[in-house]
Amino acid sequence: MSSKYKRSYSSNIDIASRQANALVFEFGTAYLRIGIAGECKPRRIFPLSSSPVASLSPTLPLSERASAETKPVPVSTTAEDYWSSSCNFPQDLFLFKSSPGYEDLGPWLRNVYTYHLLLKPRSRRVLVLLPIYHPPGLKSALEAIFLKQLQVPSLLFTHQFETIPYAIGETNAGIIVDIGKDEGRIVCFFNGNMCEDTLQIVPIGYQVLLKGIKACDSDKISSNDAIQHGAKQQVMEDFFFDLDNPNSLMYAFLSCLLECPMDLRKLVVQHIVFVGGGVEGVSHYLEHEFLKAIQALFVQRKKVQCTTSQNNVKETTIYGITNEKHKQFDKLATAIMTAPLGIMYPLQFRPLSMAWIGASIMGSIQLSDDKWIHRFDSE
């Protein structure tokens, strides 16, 4: 077969692949989800056993996190016992390694195509959804595997805060609260774009919550059910709403809002979106307590009268933080106390699959070719 014919044949396959919806791979902190763009749920879900960002300090500012991302991530992982021998998941997927450290990932992905998706790799473009912070070797390894080994026609990398707004719908501004396995991520978005300076990451994943609750169950100090229930409730409150704890959800939420532009604060607090697997187990608790806990932090201080330019007397209410220890959040009082706070629910999607759903919508629309990495361009 001549090289000219090969090129023409490949071009025809690539044209056909662009007409088909892309495949969406979401490498999450607990699961790998794979499906076809345009569908309402992933076709295959594989468990992962470690977080790619476990060793990154959640208290680092964003500017320092960029440099921390290049440091080794000493996380050990193990494959699940029930995996079949024909499709063993690479045990070192999220370990910090250079591209050669991922040589097992290529054959594993080929097996996924063959035995689970029943598709040829060259038949569809691929959209890869990675955690916002991930080992730098992973992205380059995936690019080499998909484009060179599997010969997919085009590849697009993104992260959850770029895709979740697609699943939210018509709302053009809000706050995303993503509670995962090992950490919580909070960020504001406007017009479908993430406001990067507002990103806050804290270690409030559901694993930490489970450890605290299990400690209450194993506590032999009291066998009284009411006392143990109160202890578990206290764990939940410390985990989510303790403003004295800089790693709590509330502290991260207010810090995120503090970094948000002043003219957007009233708008974003009206649309709070909870996503992630850590939300599903405590969704009822968060619905009832979160907004109430926010408003309890602020108080009306006084009313003052001022004269307008038309010599009219106008009464203005001044709000402030209840506890002076947290005076840095005082400037948020007016926005929180005067705006109609609200938690929104994007259609009937499960919180743990919101990022994949957004990527599914994103991959089904006609994105500019400039956003994709094309196989022939990388050769």
Order of alpha helices (4+ residues) and beta strands (2+ residues): alpha-beta-beta-beta-alpha-alpha-beta-alpha-beta-alpha-beta-beta-beta-beta-alpha-alpha-alpha-alpha-beta-alpha-alpha-beta-beta-alpha-alpha-beta-alpha
